[in-house]
Amino acid sequence: MLLVISALLPVFTVIALGYYLRHRAVLDASAWHGLENLCYFVLFPVLLVKTLAVAAIGSAEIARFAGALLFAIFTMSALLVLAYPLMHRYFSVSPAAFTSIVQGATRWHGFIALSMVGLLLGDAGVAYMAVTMAVIIPPLNIINVMVLAHYGDAEGNLSKVFRKLLKNPFIIACAIGALLNYTGVGLPSLLYHTADIIGSGALGIGLLTVGAGIHLSGIREHRGLVVFGALLRLLGMPALMFSGCLLFGVEGLPRTVAMLAASVPTAAASFVLARQMGGDAPLMANLITLQVIAATVTLPLIIWLTYSV
């Protein structure tokens, strides 16, 4: 356990540094937004292309891995939809609040996941995390937009979702890297080392922007739902992912990557989607903040248990 904590401590230290720098106004809001865009549109996509282009992963292994991932997200989504009438009746959970709970439980923070995998597991881990993104980003976006369209205050447009997915830089990067790998082209040495330099910047900058996005002031406003949402994401989703790994026979490094993806906090972009489509945006912001903080305890525990079993 101490080894796991010591391995993850630098990750959370960088996140804490990002929080400190943001609230000391070392950089203004527009600068932090620019860094987020740099990570999203350039640094992480380059890292994904570089890693996938030379990765050695068998198709059968990918099929089992994908099965475990999809089992976890579809099971969590179905259980929440089935439980909503009880949540509404006995705990007065509004439709808008329910959409934020669904987003908070199912979506995941790609910056944290990629940074941790890159630092802890190297290129082999990043390759599996790239597969994770390619497998779960499309269905997660569709599921959450459908939930928001049904329970939120605004209508969803699935055609817009598909168009956004086609423009998603992570999806594009995964497709390019997979194509280079499948065709055997790979990356020439010059391009590989250039991409390695660019991609290396993603890990630290991505974690700094995560810390900069933490806002502690509003958590008390939705204490019960925020704690419930954090438990769903940080403990419930890993439990379902581990069950999926057992069901599909996923072990070793792939299982560690799957469990890490299931254990990171929810996506920061969930707040934007909640605001645009009639969800409970303040609750979503509080869910994101508490999950990032609570993950400093739950993530080492989940990773330690994953290695121990």
Helices and strands as residue ranges (DSSP letters): H 2-23, H 29-38, I 39-43, H 44-54, H 59-91, H 95-106, H 110-151, H 158-167, H 169-182, H 189-212, G 219-222, H 223-231, I 232-236, H 237-248, H 252-263, H 270-276, H 281-308
